[in-house]
């Protein structure tokens, strides 16, 4: 009797319309401790005669080296198919030579070293672009002191990720490549701001973009041979995969802006809040002060769809009320204000953590008015607002609520944790936007103590509904009911009216606030 080593077999195959390799898993008998699970792939290559079995489709041999001839040939095949925009690639953009960025790198060859090239106006050619992570390690970069030398020859000891990108460009016969740290003068604020604003255009016009997702920094490289260890099954959270998913999601959303023929204004407005900003703020930037400058290029691309709108510090003039209602998730970490980032407190560009927008927020009917937006070249923009402010108190600096009265608190998502933001010596106000099923919502503001007029405020949080006990008193002329009053005792004209918490109560409360006289103030 032969020894039984395997007890079961699992076959995975794709439907005939989308054929691919057949995957076969062979599971060992539990008593065969020395035998491991084995996985096989059955497929035919391009050179094989068609097989008579529908379940076995076409596949590719995967070489150990990413620039093996078969890999390069396949990459060229894909590029050519997309470039022709024919057949299955009819929706792709036809490949044409593009205007080169301000600076590109001539990739060189085996005998000629790569060098930095300052292009002529409207110079046309194919170029690649590298998308990579600095990862806390400062890569080789162009500065004012080495700019001239780099136009002659780049250093021989370029980081491995850069060297790999140059090899890919040469293999694909692309003469130039754009790498941010080398093609932007890093210690020139003027050059950095100008080139950063063109970044979306640089990537959109590239013949191909090389995503070095597998490289955590510029020194790691991405063409190293893969591990040939036996497959092992495990469950884990993979940061690299999450980054790739974010890249895919962001890239698909960027299509709305980089290819505006497929989009409309309403989808562009919604995607900016629901997709672009949340996905972008999840990314880890090496320098926090780059948060707004780095998205400027994408904003420029979005401007083509929002031609009658104006982009201001991460938000848009025509949708400013909705754009103001961003918030961070306290569980994401210890956020802080970005110093010297050029962003006002009302912009998500002023904080370090990922931010989100709530789907239930529709402030189009709000009584709040944006009277003016003061924009100067030296200081962050200032909003001039006419709206309703309600004084609130912070009883506990570690709490996520502020107090309206003895039995009525508002839930707050703080923009930042700790510091002067939560000092109990600062006057705070709830800027009321509207109310919905979740209660009133709006912004939490601190009075700017440096302003002698008392009419200037700073944003410190996002308010989203009541956090209350069983009863809530409505806003009335008699003042707040005492905390130990019963509903019956609080029903007179001096104490106001108690009512159940809920949609109707929140609606009445906001309506009573809106019956009062609004005030005009500045939000910096």
C-alpha angles and dihedrals in degrees: 000000000000117000114261109227101162127046106181143022129206122196122198120191137163125239117268092255090061104030121185140145119323109235117211122193118193115196120205126236109262091239093053094084096170094054121086132202112272129208126199134184120210117196145136125241128221091263096054125096111252111274122232092231117089094199094063110073138176123298141164132242106241111221121212091240121062093219097050112139092256091053093048091047091051092048091051090048091054093046093049093048091051093043093056092050091210135133111351089004097055090121093053121100113257112247115248131159111271135210107270121241120252091273132015135171120249100223096216123196141243092304103027120066120227115257141182115262124202102211129221120246110280092002108166128214143119115272138173125225126212121219109194144149121249088203098196092300112106107231126212105291141185116248135173090262097054101030095101093045092051091057086064098043138336119234117278092228098064114160113275094247089057092047091051091050091051090051091052092050092049092048091052090046093240109150100206139037132192118218117176100221092049101037096047120062098239099200095047111088091193094053093041094052092046096047094042089057089058096047097103089051091050092055094040093054097044116114087225135357117218110213109202092193093148092058113083090195141003094271098056102071125205106230098073115130113268122248114270095200119134111274116262127193118228141145118232144139109258115201091194092057091049090053090051091050090051089049091053093046093047092046092052091050092046086062088076090062104031093047103034094170087079096049145058135215097258093053090046091054093048094044093052091061102031101038119006101049097041092047093045095049090053090065119098110236118198090224119036091207088067092067096102100028092052093058094045092094092055089048089054089054091048089051089070089067095038095048093153093048135079127225112223123180096322095320135082129240098226094050097032096128093054092040092055092063098081122132139183127230110246089215091063094077145271104322122197138183116269110239118218091005094125094234126128118233091253091063123085084224089076096067133063105222132078113278133207142195123222117236091219094061111105107154096168090114095047119126089224114114131201099214098178144349112217110208123186129168096236105042133045115268118273126216119217105207135185110201149113120289122193119195113237135179134223108217097172120035089205094052129103092217137074123206127246094173143333094296103021126080132171123222114239134196101202117220090216136014124238128340125086090327090082099036111136090217094073125089111240132198136190110225101210116218104166144301134250137163090304094053133254119340137190141103133315112225134192120211110248103242091197092063114085094199095066089223100100125089142181126217114242105163154351120257118210116173142313127311100197148154122242095294133041125194119222122232108271143161092252094068128237119331114241114265092245095051119116122225091257093049092049096052097087124097094259096054103034127223128304116216140173117274114251146087096315093047093050091046093052092046093053092044090054090050091050091052088066125084114276121227131221118230144149125254114202 
